[in-house]
Amino acid sequence: MLRSLVIAAALAVVALPAAAASVTVNIAGLDASAAHAKIERAAEQACRVALSDQSPIEQYYNHDACITEAVSTTEAKLAGSNHTFAKL
């Protein structure tokens, strides 16, 4: 199951709030925890861009929710595919 999640990472598009930020991540050959960490780092980057038009206080409160949503949505979409790229 976890191995299929790693292999499943491909072209999943996550709707991020405020902007159409996009990051592509190659997770080929990574185990599940390494793939999750790489997807999480990419989500942080995409959320930083997506929330850049908000005030600092809004960014502070929305950043964690944005990352959580991006990671969970991406991993859910990837669970059913057989690719090695994730697009956030």
C-alpha positions as CSV (number, residue, x, y, z in Angstrom):
1,M,0.0,0.0,0.0
2,L,2.7,2.5,1.0
3,R,4.8,1.5,-2.0
4,S,1.9,2.1,-4.3
5,L,1.5,5.6,-2.9
6,V,5.1,6.3,-3.7
7,I,4.8,5.0,-7.3
8,A,1.4,6.6,-7.7
9,A,2.8,10.2,-7.6
10,A,1.9,11.7,-10.9
11,L,0.2,14.8,-12.3
12,A,-2.0,15.4,-9.4
13,V,-3.2,18.9,-9.4
14,V,-4.1,20.5,-6.1
15,A,-6.3,23.5,-5.9
16,L,-4.5,25.9,-3.7
17,P,-6.2,28.9,-2.2
18,A,-5.7,32.4,-3.6
19,A,-3.6,31.5,-6.6
20,A,-2.8,28.8,-9.1
21,A,0.6,27.9,-7.7
22,S,2.2,24.8,-9.1
23,V,5.2,22.7,-8.2
24,T,6.2,19.4,-9.9
25,V,8.0,16.8,-7.7
26,N,9.8,13.7,-8.9
27,I,9.4,11.0,-6.2
28,A,10.6,8.0,-8.3
29,G,12.4,5.4,-6.1
30,L,11.5,7.0,-2.8
31,D,9.9,5.1,0.0
32,A,6.6,6.4,1.4
33,S,8.0,8.5,4.2
34,A,10.6,10.2,1.9
35,A,7.9,10.8,-0.8
36,H,5.6,12.3,1.8
37,A,8.4,14.6,3.1
38,K,9.2,15.7,-0.5
39,I,5.5,16.4,-1.3
40,E,5.2,18.3,2.0
41,R,8.2,20.5,1.1
42,A,6.7,21.2,-2.3
43,A,3.4,22.0,-0.7
44,E,5.2,24.5,1.5
45,Q,6.7,26.2,-1.5
46,A,3.4,26.2,-3.5
47,C,1.5,27.6,-0.5
48,R,4.0,30.3,0.1
49,V,3.4,31.5,-3.5
50,A,-0.4,31.0,-3.3
51,L,-0.7,33.0,-0.1
52,S,1.8,35.7,-1.1
53,D,-1.0,38.2,-1.8
54,Q,-2.4,38.0,1.7
55,S,-1.4,40.0,4.7
56,P,1.3,38.5,7.0
57,I,-1.3,37.7,9.7
58,E,-3.5,35.9,7.1
59,Q,-0.5,34.0,5.8
60,Y,0.3,33.0,9.4
61,Y,-3.1,31.5,10.0
62,N,-3.7,30.1,6.5
63,H,-0.3,28.5,5.8
64,D,-0.6,25.3,7.9
65,A,-4.1,24.6,6.5
66,C,-2.9,25.2,3.0
67,I,-0.1,22.7,3.4
68,T,-2.3,20.1,5.1
69,E,-4.9,20.4,2.3
70,A,-2.3,20.3,-0.5
71,V,-0.5,17.2,0.9
72,S,-3.7,15.2,1.7
73,T,-5.3,16.0,-1.6
74,T,-2.2,15.2,-3.6
75,E,-1.6,11.9,-1.8
76,A,-5.3,10.9,-2.2
77,K,-5.2,11.6,-5.9
78,L,-1.9,9.8,-6.3
79,A,-3.1,6.7,-4.5
80,G,-4.9,5.5,-7.6
81,S,-2.3,6.3,-10.3
82,N,1.1,4.8,-11.3
83,H,3.3,7.7,-11.9
84,T,6.5,9.2,-10.4
85,F,5.7,12.9,-10.6
86,A,3.5,14.9,-8.4
87,K,2.2,18.3,-9.5
88,L,1.2,20.5,-6.6
